[in-house]
C-alpha cells in the first residue's frame, strides 16, 4: 500500500511494486523501486527530484527503509543533498554499514562512494515555486511578488508498505520535508518508529504530515504496537490520530496521516 494521494504517482508506484513482486523480488526490492518512481518524478513537489527546496533554495532529503525478513533491520539518511534517490542510499546504510542513519555531508560522501551521482534536484517549476514563496513572505522586504497571487500546494511524504506471498513485510519512506523548511531541519521520515516501522511478525506503518508530532508520539511504532495488541490496521491508525488530537485538546492545527498494513494483508489509513 502507499500513502500517496497524487493519482498520477500512486498508480505507477503500486504497479511498479507489484511487478517487482511478480518477478520474485523481495518486499524491500518492491518498496524501494516503487518509492524511486516518486523520487524521480519531477511533477511531485514533495519527494526527491523536483520537490520544493528548503528556505535557501536547495534540497535536503530524508528517507528510511525497514525490512522484516532481514530481522526488522533498518537504514536511514537525513539532510542528504544532490542525490535523486535517497531511499536507495538508506538501503545501503542498512546493508553495508553497522549504522542506522547517516546525515548531511557524511550521507553524501557515502552515497558517492557507492556510485551515486550528484545531480541538480531543482526543476524550473520548483524554482518558480520557491521564488514566489520568497516574494510573498513579507511586505517589509525588498522582493516584489508577481501579480498572480502565490498559492501554496499541500503535499505529502511517500510511504510504501509491501507484504509478499511469503508473509514478509518491508517499508520505505522518502520526502523533501516541509516546503521551504529551515536549513538542517529533519522530520519524522528517517526516524525509525516515527515515520516508518516494520515488525515482520505483526505488520508495518508509516506517517506523513507534521513530522514533529509524529516523532513526539512515535506514530508508526505506536500503530504497529496497537496491531500487536489485536487492533485492525484501521483501528490502529485511528488510535494514533486520536492520541495526537487529545494531545492538542481536540484542536490540532496541522495535518497528519497514518497508514498501516498487517500480516494478514489488511490495511488502514486515518488522517
N, C-alpha and C positions, 0 to 999 in steps of 0.2 A: 504494500500500500504506500501511497505517497501523500504528503501534506499539501502539495502544490495545487493552487486554485486556478492558475492560468491554463485555459483549455488547450492551447497550442503546445504548451510544455508538458502538461500532465499526460496526454495520450502517448507522446513519444517516450516519456520517461517509463511508463508502465509497460509499453510494448517492448522496449529495449531490455528491461529486466526479465520479462517473460521469455524473450528469445534466448537470452543467456542461459536461463534455467533449462530450456528445451534442448540446448546443445550440451548439457551436462555440467555447466558451470556451477560454482558454489553460490550460496546465498550472498556472500560478500562480493563475489565477482559481479553478480546481478545488480546488487545495490550500488556498487561503485560505478559501473558502466551507466546505470540509469541516472545517477547524480551528475556524471560527466556531461550528459545531454544538457542539463540545465546550466552547468558551469560554462559550457562553450556556446550557449545561445545568447547572442548579443541583444536579443529582444527582451530578455529577462532582467529587469532593473535591480534585482535583489540578490543575485548569485553570480559570482565569477565574472567572466568577460562581459563587459557592457553594463555591469552593475553600477549603482551610484557610488561615487568615491566618498572619502571622508571630507571633513571641513576644509582641508588644504588642497583637495583636488587629486589625491592619489588613493589607490586601493590597498586595504589591508584585510585579507581574507581569513576566515575561520572555518575549520572543518574537523570532523571526527568520524571515526569508524569503530564498530564493535562487532565482534564475530563470536557467536555462540559455540560453533563446533571447534573453535580454536581455544577452548577453555574460557569463554567470555572475555577474551583478550581485547585490548583497545589501543588506539593511537589517535593523536590529535595534533593540529597545528593552529597557531593563532597569530594574528597580525602578519600574515605571510604576504609579501609583496611580489608582484610581477610574474606570478605563476597562475596559469589559467585553470588548472585542475587541482585545487588544494586537497580535495578528499583523497586523491591518489597519493599525494605526499603523506597524508595522515596514515594511510595504509602502510606505507613503507616505514614510518616511525614505529608502527606496531610490529611489523615483521622483521625489520633489520636493525632495531636498537633495543636496548634494555630500558628505554624511557617511555613515558606515556605521552608527553607533549613537548614539542619544540615551538619556539616563538620567534618572531621578528627576523633579524639578520641570521640567527642560527638556523631557523627553519629554511630560509632562502639558501644558505650555504649547503645545507643537507639536500635540498631539492636539486640544486645544480650538480652536486656530487653524484647524484643518481640519474643525471642526464636530462632533467627538466630544463627547458629553455626560458630565459627571462623574456617576457613579452609585454607590450603596452596593453593594458586592460581597458583603456579609456576609448569608448566609441564616440563618434561625433554627437550622437543623441545624448549620451551620458554627460559629455562636456557641456552641452547646452543646458541640460537639467541642472547641473552644478552651478553654472554661471547665473541662471535665472534665480536659483536659491540665494546666492550671494547678493544679487542685486535687490532682492526683496527682504533682506534680513532687517534692515533698519532705515529709517528716514533721516538718520543723523550721520550716515557715512557719505562717501563720495561716489557711490555707484548709482547709476540711473537704470531702473528696470525698464524692460520693453513695454510697449503699450498693452500687449496681451498679458493679462494677469497670470502670475505663476500659480499652477495648480499642483499640489503635492499628491503624488500617487502612492497609496499604501502598497506595500509589498510583503513578501514572506520568505523566510528561510525555506530550504527544501529538506525534508526528511524522507528517506525511502527505507521501509522495513520489509524484509523478504523472508518468507517461510518456504522451504523446498519440500519435495516429496518425502524426504527422509525425516522431516520434522525439525531440521536445523534452521536456525534463525540468525540473521545479521541485519545491521542497520548502519546507515551512513547519513550524515547531515553536513550541509555546506551553506555558507552565507557571506555576503559582504558586510553584514551587520546593519546597524541603524543607518538610514540615509544621512550622509554628511556628518557622521559621528566625530567626536573628538579624536584626534590622532592618538593611537595607542589603546583605544577602548577595545575590550574583549567582552563578548557576550556569553550566552549560555551554550552556543553551538559546539565549541570544542571541549566543553566541560562534561566529562562522563558523569551521568547521574542527573544532570540538569537538562541539557539539550538532547541527550541521547542515552539510552540504557538498554542493554540486552541481557537476558538470562535465558540460556538455551533450554532450561527445564520449564520455563514459565511463559515468556513472551518478550516483547520489546515495546518501547515507547519513545516518542520524540516530541520536542516542543518547538513552537515558533512564536514570534511576537516579542513582547517585552522581556528581554533576556535576563535583566537583573532580577525580576520577580521569579522567573523560572529557577534561577540559582538559589534564591532565598528559600524556596520550598522543596528543592531537589525534585523538580516536577516529574522528570522521566522515571527516576528511581522510585518515587512515590507511586506512580501509576503501576509499575511492574510489581511492587510490593502488594498493592491492593489486589492485583490479579492473583498473586501468590496466596492471598487470604481467601480467594474464591470469587472475587468480583469479576463480572464480564468486562471486556475491554471498554465498552461504552460507559458502564458504571464507574470504572476506574478513572476514566477521563473526566467525568462529571465530578467525581470526588476531588480531583486535583483542582479543577476550576473553582469549585465551591470553597476549597481551602484558601485559595487566593482571594476570592470575593470576601470571605469572612475576615481576612487579614486587613481589608480596607473598608471595614464597616459597611459592606454591601455596595460600595460605590467606587470600584476601581476605575481609574481614568486612563486606561490603556488597553491594548489588545493582547490576548494570549490564547494560543491554540495547542491542544494536546491530541496526539494520535497514538493509538495503541493496537497491538496485534498479539493474540495469544497462541499457544501451542496447537490449538485445535483449528486455527485459521480464522477465528472470529476477529473482527476489527471494530474499532470505535474511534470517535472523534468528538471533541467538545471545545467550544471557544467562548 
